[in-house]
Amino acid sequence: EEEEEEEVGAKGEVKLLVKRVNLVIVYGSTTGTAKGFAKLLAAEAPKAMNWRSGAGAGASACAGGSNSDLAVEAMVPVRTVAVDADAHEPWDWVDEREEDAALVVVVLLSTWSGGAPPVTAQRWCEALSDMASDFRVGSSALSLNTNFACYGLGSSLYDEHWCVPALEAARCLAALGAKAVTETGKGDDQDDMAAHFKAWRGIFWDNLLSRSSAAPTSSPAKAAGASKAAVAAKPEPTGCCGGGGGGGGG
């Protein structure tokens, strides 16, 4: 049998070299903004995920900065899909896992009334929560070559529950062993959300393709010059993809 190709990292750890990258962008939208952001991110992927320009010919690029165990061969095929949460099943990431493929998950969720996920994403969020709390799945279910990033859309007028669905989705993915590419973004409909998302996704792409050991950049709000839009700090535990309080646009 053919042996799996491996690479030994700087500290001696073994990293599996993947042969392709699956970029899955899941969105839950209320007004269509999150859907538009997802389509925009997907459209950027072919150019942004040019692994050769990020790593150099014949070299390897690591996604997610110091948090990553992802070793990608230069110019591997990238498959990108943007899908409504209502039509997606997060259990597929475990049940149909491809060991020689890297999985990059991006979750874009608006905030509905009461700090809940949008109606079309509620089933998806519940499924992700079930995965994260199911002892049969375990905390290493997504630990192999899986990186993620989450972005929430809401209103800072409802500060206590601002972007709770996205924050809790990030908590669940981390609980399953996936590694964050950057901190969860919090888009604010009281500010220039489009500018904030542009800055956030710039950091996302940079960190994903970075080979450096530096910690991920953490403040797209500063890059965008936005006063109210900010990147999330650690939220209070409320259970994955849930919450209560105010809502916001997205």
C-alpha positions in Angstrom: 0.0 0.0 0.0 1.0 3.5 -0.7 2.2 5.3 2.5 0.6 8.6 3.4 2.8 11.6 2.7 3.9 13.4 5.9 5.9 16.5 6.8 7.7 17.1 10.1 7.1 20.5 11.6 9.6 22.8 13.3 9.0 21.3 16.7 9.1 17.7 15.4 5.3 17.2 15.2 4.0 15.4 12.2 1.7 17.2 9.8 -0.3 15.5 7.2 0.0 17.0 3.7 -3.4 17.5 2.2 -4.1 17.1 -1.5 -7.0 19.4 -1.8 -8.9 22.1 0.2 -12.6 22.2 0.7 -13.8 25.8 1.6 -17.3 25.6 2.9 -19.1 29.0 3.5 -22.3 28.5 5.5 -24.6 31.5 5.9 -27.8 32.3 7.7 -29.4 35.5 6.5 -32.4 37.6 7.6 -32.3 40.5 5.1 -29.9 39.1 2.6 -26.7 40.8 3.8 -25.1 37.6 5.2 -25.9 35.8 1.9 -24.3 38.7 0.0 -21.2 38.5 2.1 -20.9 34.8 1.6 -21.2 35.1 -2.1 -18.5 37.8 -2.1 -16.1 35.7 0.0 -16.7 32.7 -2.3 -16.0 34.9 -5.4 -12.7 36.0 -3.9 -11.5 32.5 -3.1 -10.0 31.4 -6.4 -7.6 34.4 -6.4 -7.1 34.6 -2.6 -6.4 30.9 -2.1 -3.5 30.9 -4.5 -1.3 28.7 -2.4 1.7 29.1 -4.6 1.8 32.9 -4.2 1.4 32.4 -0.4 4.1 29.7 0.0 6.4 29.8 -3.1 6.8 27.1 -5.6 7.3 23.7 -4.1 6.8 25.0 -0.5 4.0 24.4 1.9 1.6 26.9 3.3 0.1 26.7 6.8 -3.4 28.0 7.5 -4.4 29.7 10.7 -1.1 31.0 12.0 0.2 29.5 15.2 -3.1 27.6 15.7 -2.8 25.5 12.6 -1.8 21.9 12.0 -2.6 22.3 8.3 0.2 21.6 5.8 -0.9 22.3 2.2 1.1 21.4 -0.9 1.5 24.3 -3.3 -1.3 24.8 -5.8 -3.6 22.1 -4.5 -7.1 22.1 -5.9 -9.6 24.2 -4.0 -13.3 23.5 -4.0 -15.5 26.4 -2.8 -19.1 26.3 -1.9 -21.4 28.9 -0.4 -24.5 27.3 1.1 -27.6 28.4 3.0 -27.6 26.9 6.5 -31.1 25.6 5.8 -29.7 23.3 3.1 -26.5 22.2 4.9 -25.8 19.4 7.4 -22.8 20.0 9.7 -22.7 16.3 10.6 -21.3 15.7 7.1 -18.0 17.2 8.3 -17.7 14.2 10.6 -19.6 11.4 8.7 -18.0 12.2 5.3 -14.6 13.3 6.4 -11.8 13.1 3.7 -8.6 12.5 5.6 -6.4 13.8 2.7 -8.4 17.0 2.3 -8.2 20.2 4.4 -11.5 21.6 5.5 -11.9 25.4 5.9 -15.3 26.4 7.4 -16.6 30.0 7.3 -19.8 30.7 9.1 -21.7 34.0 8.5 -24.8 34.4 10.7 -27.1 37.3 11.3 -28.8 37.9 14.6 -32.5 37.5 14.8 -35.0 38.7 17.4 -34.0 37.7 20.9 -30.4 37.1 20.0 -31.4 33.9 18.2 -30.1 32.7 14.9 -32.1 33.6 11.8 -35.0 31.3 11.1 -33.3 29.5 8.2 -30.3 28.7 10.4 -31.9 27.5 13.5 -31.9 23.8 12.6 -28.3 24.0 11.5 -27.3 25.7 14.7 -29.1 23.1 16.8 -27.3 20.3 14.9 -23.9 22.0 15.5 -24.7 22.4 19.2 -25.7 18.7 19.3 -22.4 17.7 17.8 -20.4 19.8 20.2 -22.2 18.4 23.2 -22.3 14.7 22.1 -19.7 12.7 24.0 -19.7 10.1 21.1 -18.4 12.8 18.7 -15.6 14.0 21.0 -13.5 17.1 21.1 -11.1 15.9 18.4 -13.8 15.3 15.7 -12.6 18.2 13.6 -9.0 18.4 14.8 -7.4 17.0 11.7 -6.7 19.7 9.1 -9.8 21.7 9.9 -9.8 25.5 10.3 -12.7 27.9 10.8 -13.7 31.5 11.0 -17.1 33.1 12.0 -18.6 36.4 11.3 -21.8 37.8 12.9 -24.1 40.5 11.7 -26.2 42.4 14.2 -26.6 45.7 16.0 -24.5 47.1 18.9 -27.6 48.7 20.2 -28.3 45.2 21.7 -24.8 44.8 23.1 -25.5 41.9 25.4 -26.6 39.7 22.6 -24.8 41.2 19.7 -23.8 38.5 17.2 -24.5 35.7 19.7 -25.3 33.1 17.0 -21.9 33.6 15.4 -20.0 33.6 18.7 -21.7 30.4 19.7 -21.0 28.7 16.4 -17.3 29.5 16.9 -17.5 28.1 20.4 -19.0 24.9 19.0 -16.5 24.5 16.2 -13.6 25.0 18.7 -15.2 22.5 21.0 -15.0 20.0 18.2 -11.3 20.5 17.7 -11.3 22.9 14.7 -8.8 25.7 14.9 -9.7 29.4 14.5 -8.1 31.3 11.6 -9.0 34.6 13.2 -11.2 36.0 15.9 -15.0 36.1 15.4 -16.0 39.3 13.6 -18.9 41.4 14.8 -20.5 43.4 12.1 -22.6 46.4 13.3 -25.5 47.8 11.4 -25.0 51.1 13.3 -21.7 51.5 11.4 -20.2 50.7 8.0 -20.6 46.9 8.1 -19.4 46.4 4.5 -16.1 48.2 5.4 -15.7 46.1 8.5 -16.4 42.9 6.7 -13.8 43.8 4.0 -11.2 44.4 6.7 -12.1 41.2 8.5 -11.9 39.0 5.4 -8.6 40.6 4.5 -7.3 39.4 7.9 -8.9 36.0 7.3 -7.2 35.5 3.9 -3.9 36.7 5.3 -3.9 34.4 8.3 -5.2 31.4 6.2 -2.3 31.7 3.8 0.4 32.8 6.3 3.4 30.6 7.0 4.5 32.7 10.0 4.2 31.6 13.6 2.8 35.0 14.6 -0.6 35.1 16.4 -3.5 36.0 14.1 -4.3 39.7 13.7 -7.2 40.5 15.9 -8.7 43.9 15.0 -10.3 44.5 11.7 -12.3 47.3 13.4 -9.1 49.3 13.5 -8.2 48.4 9.9 -11.6 49.6 8.8 -11.5 52.7 10.9 -14.9 51.7 12.4 -15.6 53.0 15.9 -18.4 50.6 16.9 -17.7 47.5 14.9 -15.4 45.2 16.7 -14.0 41.7 16.8 -15.5 39.5 19.5 -14.0 38.9 22.8 -14.9 35.6 24.6 -18.7 35.5 25.1 -20.4 34.3 28.2 -21.4 30.6 27.9 -25.1 30.4 26.7 -25.0 27.2 24.7 -24.1 26.9 21.1 -25.9 29.1 18.6 -28.4 30.4 21.1 -29.2 33.5 23.2 -31.8 36.0 24.2 -32.1 39.7 23.8 -31.8 42.1 20.8 -31.5 41.4 17.2 -30.0 43.2 14.2 -29.7 43.4 10.5 -28.1 40.7 8.3 
